[in-house]
Amino acid sequence: MFPSLKRSATYSLIAVICGAYLVQLLIPTLQQQLFLPSIDYLSATNQWYRLITVALTHGGLLHLGFNMYALLVLGNPIEEAFGKNKFLIIFFASLLSGSLTSSYFASIYSASVGASGAVFGLFGAMIVVGKRIGADIRSTVVIIGLNFVIGFALGGVDWRAHLGGLIGGYVAAQIVLKKR
């Protein structure tokens, strides 16, 4: 019925992340094993998998909804521009760079949740694509800036993950574009 949905990495990521959220509603203690702690904690426990599993955790339905909407809106055009495999490289590079930045600068008692580091990486990739095709990227830059302002105004938002993901996505997109 929906042949393009089967092949879309964006829709697959959304399905996996939403599915993981539902499982965590059924097994609340699971989130404690997936969230992102500080780098000191990761080093002490050797639980490096948390750099990736943080994307499967969210701080509520609204948080999940915003991240999945952003993933949908940004993921589809990025996936179309780069292809499925390069899109996934950008997504996971952004996730890792956002997670590493967050955990490195976090206090020993902090914990982060969400896929927004990877989502911000897609913003970085969008800038790369926009520059490449000669599009006006000012609106993308304004949206990024507004997201940072909202994050600081609301508090409780891991701007370090956003910044690390943004830089990681920008760099990853540059690298995969050069391999074309």
C-alpha positions in Angstrom: 0.0 0.0 0.0 2.8 2.4 0.9 5.9 1.2 -1.0 8.0 4.2 -0.3 7.5 3.8 3.5 9.2 0.4 3.4 12.4 1.8 2.0 12.5 5.0 4.0 15.2 5.1 6.7 13.5 8.2 8.2 10.2 6.3 8.8 12.1 3.3 10.1 14.0 5.5 12.7 10.7 7.1 13.7 9.1 3.7 14.1 12.0 2.3 16.2 12.2 5.3 18.5 8.5 5.4 19.0 8.4 1.7 19.6 11.2 2.0 22.2 9.2 4.7 23.9 6.2 2.5 24.1 8.3 -0.3 25.6 9.6 2.0 28.2 6.1 2.9 29.2 5.5 -0.7 29.9 8.9 -1.3 31.5 9.8 2.1 33.2 13.1 0.8 34.6 14.4 0.3 31.0 14.9 4.0 30.6 17.4 4.0 33.4 19.6 1.6 31.4 19.4 3.7 28.2 19.7 7.4 29.1 23.0 9.3 28.7 25.0 9.9 31.8 28.3 11.8 32.2 31.5 10.6 30.4 32.9 9.7 33.9 30.0 7.3 34.4 30.4 5.9 30.9 34.1 5.3 31.5 33.6 3.8 34.9 30.9 1.4 33.8 32.0 0.8 30.2 28.4 1.4 29.0 29.3 3.1 25.8 26.2 1.8 24.1 24.3 4.7 25.9 25.8 7.1 23.4 23.4 5.6 20.9 20.5 4.4 23.1 19.9 7.9 24.4 17.9 8.5 21.1 15.5 5.8 22.2 14.6 7.7 25.4 12.4 10.7 25.8 11.2 12.9 28.6 7.5 12.5 27.8 5.1 12.4 24.9 5.6 16.1 24.0 9.3 15.7 23.8 9.0 12.6 21.7 6.4 14.3 19.4 8.6 17.4 18.8 11.7 15.2 18.1 9.8 12.8 15.7 8.1 15.7 13.9 11.5 17.4 13.4 13.0 14.0 12.3 10.2 13.6 9.8 10.5 17.2 8.4 14.3 17.2 8.1 14.9 13.5 7.6 12.9 13.0 4.4 14.6 15.8 2.3 18.1 14.9 3.7 17.5 11.2 2.9 16.3 12.2 -0.6 19.3 14.4 -1.1 22.0 12.0 0.2 20.4 8.6 -0.2 19.5 6.1 2.6 23.0 5.0 3.6 24.5 8.4 3.7 21.5 9.8 5.5 22.0 7.1 8.2 25.7 7.9 8.4 24.8 11.6 9.0 22.1 10.7 11.5 24.4 8.4 13.6 27.4 10.6 13.3 25.2 13.5 14.6 23.9 11.3 17.4 27.4 10.2 18.5 28.8 13.7 18.3 25.9 15.2 20.2 26.1 12.4 22.8 29.8 12.7 23.3 29.6 16.5 23.7 26.7 16.2 26.1 28.3 13.5 28.3 31.8 15.2 28.2 30.5 18.4 29.6 27.8 16.9 31.9 28.2 16.7 35.7 28.5 13.3 37.3 24.9 13.4 38.4 23.3 14.5 35.2 21.3 12.5 32.7 20.2 13.3 29.1 17.4 11.8 27.1 16.2 12.2 23.5 17.2 12.2 19.8 17.6 15.9 19.5 21.4 15.8 19.0 20.8 13.7 15.9 18.0 16.0 14.8 20.2 19.0 15.1 22.7 17.2 13.0 20.1 17.0 10.3 19.9 20.8 10.5 23.6 20.9 10.0 23.3 18.7 6.9 20.4 20.9 5.6 22.8 23.8 5.7 25.4 21.8 3.7 22.8 20.9 1.1 21.4 24.4 0.9 24.9 25.9 0.4 25.6 23.2 -2.2 22.5 24.0 -4.3 22.8 27.7 -3.8 19.6 28.0 -1.7 19.1 30.8 0.9 20.0 29.1 4.2 19.1 32.0 6.4 15.7 30.5 7.4 17.4 27.3 8.5 19.9 29.3 10.6 17.1 31.3 12.1 15.2 28.1 13.1 18.4 26.7 14.7 18.9 30.0 16.6 15.3 30.0 17.8 15.7 26.4 19.0 18.8 27.4 21.0 17.0 30.4 22.5 13.9 28.3 23.4 16.2 25.7 24.9 17.9 28.3 27.1 14.6 30.0 28.0 12.8 26.8 29.0 15.8 25.2 30.9 16.3 21.5 31.2 17.3 21.3 27.5 20.6 19.8 26.7 22.1 22.5 24.5 25.4 20.7 24.5 23.9 17.7 22.7 22.2 20.1 20.2 25.5 21.9 19.5 27.5 18.7 19.3 24.9 17.2 17.0 24.7 20.3 14.8 28.5 20.3 14.3 28.6 16.5 13.8 25.9 16.6 11.2 27.5 19.5 9.3 30.9 17.7 9.2 29.4 14.3 8.3 27.4 15.9 5.5 30.5 17.6 4.1 32.4 14.3 4.3 29.7 12.2 2.6 29.2 14.8 -0.1 32.9 14.7 -1.0 32.6 10.9 -1.5 30.0 11.4 -4.2 
